[in-house]
Amino acid sequence: MVMDRMGRRSFIGGTATSAVAIGAFGLTACGAGSEWPRLGVRFADGINANTTFVADAGPQRFPFVLIADDGLPLIEDNPSFLEMTVTRDEVQVGTFTVPVRGAGQFTPYYPLVFDPPEPGRYVVSTADVEMTSEIIVETRAEVSLPQIGDTLPAFKTPTFDDPAGVDPVCTRSEPCPFHTISLADAHANQKGTVLLISTPEFCQTDVCGPVLEFLMEAGEDGGLNDLNVIHQEVFADPRNPDPTPFPEVAPLLAELGMEFEPSLFVMNASGVIIDARHYAIDRDELHDALSNR
């Protein structure tokens, strides 16, 4: 889910706003075309919503989808990979073979990863579809989202014992077990930490709920006992019957300036981010991120 560039109270994800005509995704394309499928974005591209991508900070990850002729993401018969070409000012940055992810779990997506050499507008194209997509990359100073190599603040995230202004602490039908330690306390115990930001009950895409289930699967039989594992809900009071006009985000998201979900951060014992995945995270990518600890 992505909140639009006007602020956290308005959403382009999963609502019928003017920002999108394709459900829970933004479709950003250049030129006119009549062929389907088309290339669509599953992230804040800087056009429909404030970009979260920065130059000169290491590889950035851009989850694309294919859009079918009904305006919705293609969920069947997706190509096993896309050959994606990135250009800036008509100069080629690179060509990348991007495998499909999420097939059989939720909407398939294609996580393009490349290292933008400088800020600006980039164009992504693929021979598999007719239309192109534009994305905007900013300087590090313009983007508040913590990057790999940064340290998350020692923030008091909600726990079952101390909700810290968030109600409910977990919107999963049966609350998950990842609300026993706050991020502040996790920073102090010399263990690595996994932080997942998602809202299973109120997610307006098909990703936020499943990724929490994937994390719980990974923790079975003590698989995550060497880590602090924290699930952070997105909204402070999502069940308020009269939000004005939409629920306020939880304090951590406000602190980080985050305008989207889900988000996964993996940190070492010093609290330094060593892996991060945003917007769409399937089971395999979750395990990839955890394997970096």
N, C-alpha and C positions, 0 to 999 in steps of 0.2 A: 504494500500500500504506500502511496506517495502523496504527500500534501502539496498543494499547489504553491506557486511563488508568492501568492498573496498572504500566506501565513498558514499556521498549523490548523486553523479552524476549518479550512476549506480543503476538500480532498479531490484529487483527480482519480484516485484509485477506487474502483467499484461503485462509482456514483455516476449519475447521468448528467454531469456538468458539461459545460461547453468545452472544457479542456480535452475531453476524450469522447469519442463516439464508438469506442470498442471495449466497453466494460471496464475491466480493472487494469488496462494498460494504455500507455500513450503511443500513438502512431505518429512518428515524425518522418516525413519523406520529402524528397525534392522532386519537382517536376510532376508532370501528369503521366498517368499510366493506366492501362486497362487490364493488365495481367495480374493474376493471383497465384500463389500467395505473395504478400508484400512483407517487407522488413518492418518490424515494430520494436519499440523499446519497452523494457521492463524495469526502468530506472529513471531517476531524475536527470533529464538530458540537458538541462540548462535552458531549454526552450519552453517546455510546459511546466517545469518546476525547477527550483534552484539546484544547480549542479552540485554534485558531491565529489567531482573528479578534479585532481590537481596534477600539474606538471612538475617534473623534476622531484618526484617523491617516490619513485619506484613504480612498478607495474600497477595499472588500474584495471578493474574488472567490470565489464559492461554486459549484462545479461539481455540478449535480444530474443525476440520471439518471431514467429511467422504468423501473419495475419491472413485469415481465410476470406473468401468473398462475402461472407456474412458480417464482416467487420470484427469477428472474434478470433482469438488466438487459435492457431491450428493445433489440434490435439491428437490427430491420427495421421498415420502415413508420413510422419515427419522424416526428412532426410537424416541419415545418421551423422552427417557433418555438413558444415557450410564452409566454403572457401571465401573468407572475408578480406577485403582490401580496404586499408585505411589511407586516406590522403588528407593533406592540409595545403591549402592554396594550390591545388592541382599537382602537388608534389607527393609522390607515394611514400608513406611512412613504413608500410610493410603489408605483407599478405600472410594470413593466418588460417590454419585448418582448425576449425572449432567444432568439437563433437557435441552432439545433442546431450542434454542432461534432463533429468526429471521424467523421462518417458516411463509410463506405467505407474508413476507416483503422483504427479499432478501435471499441470500444463508444461509441455516440453519447452526448453529454452536453450540458448546457445551463448555461453559465457565467454565473450571475446576478452582477451587479456593482452594489453600492450602498454608500453611505457611512453606516454606522451612527452615529446622532447621539449615542448614549450606551450604556454597557454594559447588558446584560440579555438576556432571552430574546425572540427574534423568531420569528414564525410566518410561514411562506411557503406560499402557496396558489396554485393555478392553476385556472381554469375547465375546463381540459382533463382533469383527473383529480379523483377524489373526495376523496382524503385530503390532509392538510396535512403540513408538516414543520417541526420546531422546530430552531433553532440558537441557540447561546449566544455572546455577544460579551462580552469581558472588557475591563478597563482595560489600558492599555499596559504597566503595571508587572507585570501577571500573565502576560504572554505573552513568551516568549523569542525567538520567530521574528523575525528582522530584517525591518523594514518599508521601503517605499520612502522614501528620504530618509536612511536609516541608512547606516552604513559597516560592511562586513563586516571582521572582524579580519584582520590580516596573518598568516594561518595557513599553516603549512608543509603544504600538501596533497601527496599522493603523486605522484611522477613515476617514469618508467621508471628514471631514474638513482638516485633515492632514494625507495623505497617508503613510508618514514615509518610503518612498522608496519602497512601494509595489504597483504594477499596474497590474491588477485592484485590488481594495480593496476587492471586492467580485465577484467571478466568477459565482454565481448563475445567471440564465437568467434574472430574475428580482432581483436585489440585495436585500439581506435580511436586516432587520432593526437593526442588531446587530453590527453596526460600528459607534456608536455615542460617545463612551467613550473609552479611552485607558486603558490598564491594570494599568498604573501608576496612572491615576486619580481615577480609581476604588479602588485602595488601600487606597486612602485618604478620601473616603466619608462614611466610616463606614457602608457599606452594604456588604452583601455576594456577591460573584461573580461566574458566570459560564463562563468558557472559553472553546470554542469548536474550535479545529484545524481540518480543513478539506478543501478540494478543490472540490466543486461540479462539475465544468466543466471538470477538468483535472484528477479527481480521476480515478485510474486504477483498482479499485475494485468496487463492487456494494454497498459499505457501506457509503462512504464519503458524497454522495449527500443525501441519505435518512435520515441520522442522523440529518442533518441541517433542513430538513423538519419536523422531529419529534420535534426538539427544537422550531421551529416556532409554531407548533401545541400547545405545552405546554405554549407558551406565549399568546395564544389567550384569549380574555376577561380578560386581566390583570393578567394572571396566574403567570407571572414572574416579576410583578411590584416591588416586594420587593428585587429584585436582580439586580446587574449589569450583563448584558448578552453580551458577546463579541464573535464574530466569527472571527477567524484568518485564513487567507489563508495560504497555504503551501509555495507557490513559490513567489519570489520577482517580476518576470517578465515572467510569463509562456507563454505569447503570443509573445514573442520575436521570430521572424522567424528564427533566427540563433543562438540557444543556443549552448554553447560550453562545452561539448556536450549535456548538459541537463540544464534546468533552475536552477538558484541558489535558495536555500531555503530562505524564508523570515527571516529577522533578528532575530525574536523571536526564531524560530526553531534552527538557528545557535547558539544562546545564550544558549539554553537548550540542545544542542547536540542531537536533535531529528532526527531520521532516519526513521520515519514511520508516518502514519496517518490512520484513524482519532484518535483523542485523546480528552477526555473530562475531565476537572478539575472542581470540585466544591469546593469553598473556603468560609470560614467564614468571618466575618467582619474584622478580623485581617489579612486576606490574607493567612491563614493556610489551606492547602489542607485537606478536610474532606472526599472526595470521588474522585476516578479517575477510568476511564474506557478507555481502549485502544484497537485498532485494529478492533473490531467489537462491535457495540452497537445497539441493537434493541430498539423499542419503549418502551417496558417494562423496560429494563435496564436503559434507559435514565430517565424514571419516578422514578425508584428506587433511582438513584443517586440524582435527584433533591429533593426527599423526605427527604434526609439526611441533608438538609440545616437548 
